[in-house]
């Protein structure tokens, strides 16, 4: 009797786990996807919608204002923004550390980015990145999302990626590819 009882509990659980595994595998394999709607907050200004930049290549960098790696990436991003802004590329940084609203003005004053630096909640960033409770890895920053002119995410680069060891040239190569080698 104990064996029958265990089987009746195990079979539905096995089916559920199999379904979850198939769903996660299908999602994980789909790198190119339409960027979901995303609202970013700005200090003393109206919120900014990601969809506002449709028609441009967008570099959306999720950062922590107090992270040294993010600060260094901002320096690189500033240089790339000056070079690629005239070519239809829009840079946007979105801070999501708990104290982003309090630290954002100092960050902007220190690094003087020539593009919007916004903020949002961790929950909103996770939802945009389609992270679920199954994803136990921490979100390493900076975390960069490259979006083409049609609003499709073409690359997502996490902070631990070797990409950031040579971020400027690597980002330029990605942007040249998205711009069609122009």
N, C-alpha and C positions, 0 to 999 in steps of 0.2 A: 504494500500500500504506500509506503514511503517513496518508493521509486516512481509510482504513478503520479503521485503528488508533485514530485520534483520535475518530472517530464512536462507536466501541464504548465508549470511556471516557466520552465526553461525555454520551451518552444516559442511562446510569444516574445520572450526577451531576445531570443536569437533572431527572430524575424525583424524586430525593431532595430537591433544592432546592425543587421545586414542592410536594412533600408538606410540607416544613418550613415553607414560606411559608403554606400553607393552614392548618396547625396553629397557627401563631403568630397568624394573622389571626383565627381562630376564638377563640383564647384571649384576645386583646387586646380583642375586642368584648364579652366577657362580664364586665361590671363586677360585677353582683350574683352572688355565689357563696357557697356555704356556707363559713364560716370553718373552715379545717383545724384539727386538734388542735394545741395549742401549749402547751408547758410553760415556765414562767418560774421562775427561781431567786430565792430570797430569802436574805438574810443571816440565819443562825442560826434559820431557820424552814423548815418543809417547802416543797417546790416548790408552785407555784400553777398550776393548770390553767385555761386560758381557759374551758373548758366549765363550770367552777364558776359562771360568771355567766350561764348560759343563763336566759332569762326577763327579763333586764335589757337595756337599751340600753347598749352598752359603747363607751367611747372608749379605744382602745388606741393610745398614743403611743410610737413608737420614737424613742429619744433617744440622745444622747451626753452624758454627765454634764459634760463640760468645754466643751460648745458653748454660746456666749452666746445663740444663737437658741433653743436648747432650754431654757435656763434662763429666758429671758423667757416662753416658752410655758408653762413650769411655773407661773410666777406667774399667768398668765391662767387656766390649768387649775385652779389652786387656787380661784380665785374662782368659776368655773363649777361646780366640784364642790360647793361649799357651797350653791349655788342649785338644782342639779338632782339631788343625791343623794336627796332625799326623793321625787323623781318617778320613781325606778326607773332612774337612770343611774349606771353604775359607771365611774369613771376608773381606768386602770391605765397606768403608764409602764414601759417596758422599755428599759433601757440596754444597748447592745451594743458599746460601745467596748472595745478590748482590755483596758483597765485598769478596767473597770466594777466588778469585785468590790472593787478597792482604793479607788475614789473614791466609791462609792455611799453609804457612811455620811456622809461630809462633805456630799455633795449633799443627802441627806435632812435633815440637821441644818440646813443653810443655808436650804432652801426649805420645810421642814415640810409636805409634801403630806399632805392628809387621806385619801389613798387609797394602795394598794400601789405601791411603786416597786421593780421587779424588775430582773433582768438575764438576759442570754442571750448566745449566741455570734452572730457575724455570719452564720455558715452557717445556724443555726436560723432567724434572722430572714429571711434570703433565701428559705429553703424555705417559711416561712409565707406570705411575700408572693408566692410562686410566681415568683421571679426565676430566670432561667436564664443560662447562659453566653452566650446570644444577646443578653441585655440588657447592653449595655456602659456604660449611663449609671450614674454613681455614685448611690447611695441618699442623697438629700438629706434632712437632718433639720432639725426634727422631721418625722416621717412618721406621719401619723395615719390610723387605720383605724376607721371607724364601723360597728358591728355591731348589727343589730336584735335584738329580743327572741327571735326564732326562730333566732338564730345565723348570720344571713346578712349578709355584708359588703355594705353599702349605699353606702359611699364610701371612697375611699382618696386621701389628700391629701399630696402630696410637699412637702418643705421649700421648694422654689423657687416654689411656687404663691402667687399674690396673696392667697389665703385668709389667710396669716399676717401680712399688713400690718394687718389688723384682726381678729385671731384670736378675741378674746372674742365680739364680736357675731356673727361668722361661725359660730362653733361653736354659739352659742345658737340661731341660725336653723336650722342642721342638726339640732340636737337637738329643737327644736320640731316640725320636719317628721317626724322619726322617732317622736316621741311622739304624733303625730296632732294637733298644734296645741293641745295642752292647756296 
